[in-house]
Amino acid sequence: MLEHFHVAPEDEVRVMPDALDRTVTDIFLKMGMSASDAELASEVLVSADVRGVDTHGVSNMLRRYVEMFNDKFVNPTPGPCQPTSNRRLCSIYLPQPSLPTRWDWHAEPAQRSCRE
């Protein structure tokens, strides 16, 4: 791990994953996400921490996501995408970015459009 991500033992704060998951879910709900998206986004961040991937966990990513919601850079409730395609290229237009929890939701209509 990069040294600037390393937390000294005296600075560590240990939290049970279930309690952290509930707190992070509540934060995402407060930001306007649906319950299912908030739960999924929380699960992704907490599981990264549990696996030891601190760079993509709660302590490093949650504050950034909250900033993106507050700055209106990320849409907490994205609608369906508008896939466009031709024989060689399929692209997805998102009027406003969303968190990765919805990327599969956007990708499937685009993939279907490319197959047609």
Residue pairs with C-beta under 8 A, 6 or more apart in sequence:
1 54
1 55
2 55
5 54
5 55
5 60
7 54
7 59
17 46
17 49
17 50
20 46
20 49
20 58
21 42
21 43
21 46
24 41
24 42
24 45
24 46
24 58
24 62
25 38
25 39
25 42
26 38
27 62
27 66
28 37
28 38
28 41
28 42
28 65
28 76
29 35
29 38
31 65
31 66
31 69
31 70
31 76
32 69
32 76
32 77
33 41
33 76
33 77
33 99
33 101
34 77
37 76
37 99
37 101
37 102
40 101
41 65
41 99
41 100
41 101
44 100
44 101
45 56
45 57
45 58
45 61
45 62
46 57
46 58
48 54
48 55
48 56
48 57
48 58
48 61
49 57
49 58
49 59
54 60
65 74
65 99
68 74
68 97
69 76
72 96
73 96
73 97
74 96
74 97
74 98
74 99
75 95
75 96
75 97
75 98
76 98
78 94
78 96
78 98
78 102
78 105
78 106
79 95
80 105
80 106
80 109
81 92
81 93
81 94
81 106
81 109
81 110
82 92
82 93
83 90
83 91
83 92
83 93
83 109
83 110
83 112
83 113
83 114
84 90
84 91
84 93
84 113
85 91
85 110
85 113
85 114
85 116
90 110
90 111
90 113
90 114
91 110
92 106
92 107
92 110
94 106
98 106
